């Protein structure tokens, strides 16, 4: 462990803890159920009709259509699902997303935010939900359809309470100090 002294606060030592991963999340797995059903139906249709058509070009057209359906309705949704994930650490939340253009967004726990859970009927049955993080900006950050949404919300509240912001601590100390006129300097 290393000890660091925040600037502006002489004589106080603060232990700097290493950042640790608390959870790695992505949307609930039911998001890829329909693409998997489409893939099975596509393979079954290709197996049933493949090679039975009278002209060879029709068989090639059937194969091309089956591959196109598999790519558009199975592969792209699964890649999109895999491409979006959320990492919660002891210091921040990291949101990563995108297939062709990757984006990364970080929210520090020490900045504070409001956390809300919203569940629709299907999400309520599976115990998942949308975790809405209001940072005070125009658009809130949404962790879409994460499993165990209530646990994620409680964890984020706990991590915010544990986050220590040296600047905020210093400001709080300065504001709680009595004014110079009432400070007792001792006998002269």
C-alpha positions in Angstrom: 0.0 0.0 0.0 1.2 3.5 -0.8 0.3 6.5 1.2 -0.5 9.8 -0.5 -1.2 13.2 0.9 -3.8 15.1 -1.0 -2.6 18.6 -2.0 -4.0 21.4 0.1 -4.6 19.2 3.2 -1.3 19.1 5.1 -0.7 16.4 7.7 -3.4 14.1 6.6 -2.5 10.7 5.0 -4.9 8.8 2.9 -4.5 5.2 1.8 -4.9 4.7 -1.9 -6.6 1.4 -2.7 -6.0 -0.3 -6.0 -8.9 -0.4 -8.3 -10.7 -3.8 -8.4 -13.4 -5.1 -10.7 -16.6 -5.7 -8.8 -18.8 -6.9 -11.7 -18.8 -7.4 -15.5 -22.2 -7.2 -17.0 -24.0 -7.3 -20.3 -27.7 -7.4 -21.3 -29.7 -10.4 -20.2 -29.1 -13.6 -22.3 -32.7 -13.8 -23.4 -31.8 -11.1 -26.0 -30.3 -13.7 -28.2 -33.0 -16.4 -27.8 -34.9 -15.2 -30.9 -31.8 -15.1 -33.1 -31.0 -18.6 -32.0 -34.5 -19.8 -32.8 -34.1 -18.2 -36.2 -30.8 -19.9 -36.8 -32.3 -23.4 -35.9 -35.3 -22.7 -38.2 -33.0 -21.5 -41.0 -30.8 -24.6 -40.7 -33.9 -26.9 -40.6 -35.4 -25.2 -43.7 -32.1 -25.5 -45.6 -31.8 -29.2 -44.6 -35.3 -30.0 -45.6 -35.4 -28.0 -48.9 -31.8 -28.1 -49.9 -31.0 -30.2 -53.0 -34.7 -31.0 -53.7 -35.3 -28.1 -56.1 -35.4 -29.1 -59.8 -32.8 -26.6 -61.0 -29.2 -26.2 -59.6 -29.4 -22.4 -59.6 -32.5 -22.7 -57.4 -30.5 -24.8 -54.9 -27.7 -22.2 -54.9 -30.3 -19.4 -54.4 -31.8 -21.3 -51.5 -28.3 -21.7 -49.9 -27.5 -18.0 -50.5 -30.8 -17.0 -48.9 -30.2 -19.3 -45.9 -26.7 -17.8 -45.4 -28.1 -14.3 -45.7 -30.8 -15.0 -43.1 -28.2 -16.5 -40.7 -25.9 -13.5 -41.0 -28.6 -10.8 -40.8 -30.9 -12.4 -38.2 -28.4 -14.4 -36.1 -24.8 -13.3 -36.4 -25.4 -9.5 -36.3 -27.7 -9.5 -33.3 -25.3 -11.8 -31.4 -22.3 -9.7 -32.3 -24.2 -6.5 -31.2 -25.1 -8.3 -27.9 -21.5 -9.3 -27.3 -20.2 -5.9 -28.2 -22.0 -4.0 -25.4 -20.8 -4.6 -21.9 -20.5 -2.8 -18.5 -17.7 -3.1 -16.0 -18.2 -1.9 -12.4 -15.0 -1.3 -10.4 -14.4 0.1 -7.0 -13.7 3.6 -8.6 -15.9 3.8 -11.7 -18.4 2.3 -14.1 -17.0 1.7 -17.6 -19.6 1.3 -20.5 -18.3 -0.2 -23.7 -20.4 -0.6 -26.8 -20.5 -0.7 -30.6 -19.6 -3.2 -33.3 -17.9 -1.2 -36.0 -17.3 2.0 -34.0 -16.4 1.4 -30.4 -17.4 3.8 -27.7 -16.2 3.9 -24.1 -17.8 6.0 -21.3 -16.6 6.2 -17.7 -18.5 7.4 -14.6 -16.6 8.0 -11.4 -18.4 6.9 -8.2 -16.9 9.9 -6.4 -18.8 12.4 -8.5 -22.1 11.0 -7.2 -25.2 10.2 -9.2 -28.8 9.0 -8.8 -29.5 5.3 -9.6 -33.0 4.2 -10.6 -34.2 0.7 -11.7 -37.0 0.4 -14.3 -38.5 -3.0 -15.1 -41.1 -4.0 -17.7 -43.2 -7.1 -17.2 -40.8 -9.5 -19.0 -37.8 -8.0 -17.1 -39.6 -8.4 -13.8 -40.2 -12.2 -14.5 -36.5 -12.7 -15.1 -35.1 -10.4 -12.4 -33.5 -8.1 -14.8 -34.1 -4.4 -15.5 -32.8 -1.1 -16.9 -30.4 0.6 -14.4 -30.8 4.4 -15.1 -27.9 6.5 -13.8 -28.7 10.2 -13.7 -25.4 12.1 -13.6 -27.0 15.5 -13.9 -26.3 15.7 -17.6 -28.9 16.1 -20.2 -29.3 12.4 -21.0 -29.0 9.7 -18.3 -26.8 6.7 -18.8 -28.7 3.4 -19.0 -27.4 0.0 -18.4 -29.9 -1.9 -20.5 -31.6 -5.0 -19.3 -28.9 -6.1 -16.8 -29.5 -9.3 -14.8 -30.0 -8.7 -11.0 -30.8 -5.0 -11.5 -31.7 -4.5 -7.8 -28.4 -5.9 -6.7 -26.6 -3.7 -9.2 -28.4 -0.6 -7.8 -27.5 -1.5 -4.2 -23.9 -2.2 -5.2 -23.6 1.2 -6.9 -25.1 2.9 -3.9 -22.5 1.2 -1.6 -19.6 2.0 -4.0 -20.7 5.7 -4.0 -20.7 5.8 -0.3 -17.2 4.3 -0.1 -15.8 6.6 -2.8 -13.6 9.3 -1.3 -13.1 12.5 -3.2 -10.2 14.5 -1.7 -11.4 17.7 -3.3 -14.9 17.4 -1.8 -13.4 16.4 1.6 -11.2 19.5 1.6 -14.1 21.7 0.6 -16.3 20.2 3.3 -13.6 20.8 5.9 -13.1 24.4 4.8 -16.8 25.1 4.9 -17.2 23.6 8.4 -14.3 25.6 9.8 -15.3 28.7 11.8 -14.7 32.1 10.2 -11.5 34.0 10.9 -13.2 36.5 13.2 -14.4 33.7 15.6 -11.2 31.7 15.6 -9.4 31.7 19.0 -5.7 32.2 18.5 -4.8 31.9 22.2 -3.1 34.4 24.6 -0.9 37.0 23.0 
